[in-house]
Amino acid sequence: MHGGAGHVDANRSPVRRRHLGGFGQLECATVFCPVQAVLDNEIGAMARRLLRVPDISDAALNFDEMLKVPVGGHFLDSDHTVSGCREQFTPEVFQRIGRDDYEAGDRKAAFEFARDKALSAIENAPEAPLLSRDQMTEISELIQMADKHIVEVYSGKVETI
């Protein structure tokens, strides 16, 4: 999955890691969990937003607008500030609510929100595959090559049960 939701390209990421497993996977790439995939997608979206390079152009900083704020005034009254606030990341799974609202509400945690979202995605999944037969064949071949490589690299180095 290159560049898809929740994917961080290790070659372009500031942090390079070598690991088995990935998006939605548990137990070192042996088990896929749809709920974990939803959680991973949200964490990936947060990371992408956090790593985004800020716009520091003259238009974005708009010093002329800041100088118009009177003593005792507030920059939040500016239309320019309000328009910039529209770009915030709004999580869908990890909730930004206080304890009182959590207690007064249905007391759902991130896991429950992720579970509901995963079940909805499964229920509404398209019937037909999204990939062509050729793409599916290519992926199968890549998996076979990767499995063979893993066995060759770790043969005799890992004790199996």
ChimeraX attribute file (.defattr): number of C-alpha atoms within 10 A of each C-alpha:
attribute: neighborCount
match mode: 1-to-1
recipient: residues
	/A:1	9
	/A:2	8
	/A:3	8
	/A:4	9
	/A:5	15
	/A:6	23
	/A:7	16
	/A:8	19
	/A:9	14
	/A:10	11
	/A:11	9
	/A:12	8
	/A:13	11
	/A:14	9
	/A:15	9
	/A:16	10
	/A:17	9
	/A:18	6
	/A:19	8
	/A:20	11
	/A:21	14
	/A:22	15
	/A:23	21
	/A:24	18
	/A:25	18
	/A:26	14
	/A:27	9
	/A:28	11
	/A:29	13
	/A:30	9
	/A:31	11
	/A:32	16
	/A:33	14
	/A:34	19
	/A:35	21
	/A:36	18
	/A:37	21
	/A:38	26
	/A:39	25
	/A:40	20
	/A:41	20
	/A:42	20
	/A:43	16
	/A:44	17
	/A:45	19
	/A:46	16
	/A:47	13
	/A:48	16
	/A:49	14
	/A:50	11
	/A:51	11
	/A:52	9
	/A:53	8
	/A:54	9
	/A:55	9
	/A:56	9
	/A:57	8
	/A:58	9
	/A:59	11
	/A:60	12
	/A:61	14
	/A:62	13
	/A:63	10
	/A:64	10
	/A:65	14
	/A:66	14
	/A:67	10
	/A:68	11
	/A:69	14
	/A:70	9
	/A:71	7
	/A:72	5
	/A:73	10
	/A:74	10
	/A:75	15
	/A:76	11
	/A:77	10
	/A:78	14
	/A:79	11
	/A:80	16
	/A:81	16
	/A:82	12
	/A:83	9
	/A:84	11
	/A:85	11
	/A:86	9
	/A:87	9
	/A:88	8
	/A:89	12
	/A:90	13
	/A:91	12
	/A:92	14
	/A:93	21
	/A:94	15
	/A:95	13
	/A:96	11
	/A:97	9
	/A:98	8
	/A:99	10
	/A:100	8
	/A:101	11
	/A:102	14
	/A:103	11
	/A:104	8
	/A:105	9
	/A:106	8
	/A:107	10
	/A:108	12
	/A:109	12
	/A:110	15
	/A:111	15
	/A:112	13
	/A:113	17
	/A:114	23
	/A:115	19
	/A:116	15
	/A:117	18
	/A:118	19
	/A:119	13
	/A:120	11
	/A:121	13
	/A:122	11
	/A:123	9
	/A:124	9
	/A:125	10
	/A:126	9
	/A:127	6
	/A:128	6
	/A:129	9
	/A:130	9
	/A:131	9
	/A:132	9
	/A:133	10
	/A:134	9
	/A:135	11
	/A:136	13
	/A:137	12
	/A:138	12
	/A:139	12
	/A:140	12
	/A:141	12
	/A:142	12
	/A:143	12
	/A:144	12
	/A:145	12
	/A:146	12
	/A:147	12
	/A:148	11
	/A:149	12
	/A:150	12
	/A:151	13
	/A:152	11
	/A:153	11
	/A:154	10
	/A:155	10
	/A:156	9
	/A:157	9
	/A:158	9
	/A:159	7
	/A:160	5
	/A:161	3
